[in-house]
Amino acid sequence: MNKQKLLRIFVSSTDKAGDKILYEALVFRAKEAGLKGATVLKGVLGYGGSSVLHSYKFWEVEEKIPTVIEIVDEEEKIMKFYESIRPRLEAMRYGCLVTITDTEVLLYKAGQKKFF
């Protein structure tokens, strides 16, 4: 087993980073930073510091739902990445939550890149 850190960033699906969707911008930044991997999870119901409930309804065109970006890597790389995005997260109008926890990686197998 390999001890790593799990960084979770809780935002809304409609949060922006300039003219880009925030969760997309964060995943691209994580990739540029060389982190092992990132996953975006969209929730069906949640609330944050504002206590406003956000839920997914299949008929809504622009859904505002809870979204979590999960990133796993070594502590040093995770913290360096976090410090690089921290100012942007702290400046968010509607807020966010960032957590870090210990995790153990049982398997990390890189696949072969396929080109179409």
PyMOL commands that set and color helices and strands:
alter all, ss='L'
color gray80, all
select helices_A, chain A and resi 22-32+75-90
alter helices_A, ss='H'
color red, helices_A
select strands_A, chain A and resi 2-12+16-17+20-21+37-42+45-46+54-55+66-73+97-105
alter strands_A, ss='S'
color yellow, strands_A
deselect
rebuild
show_as cartoon
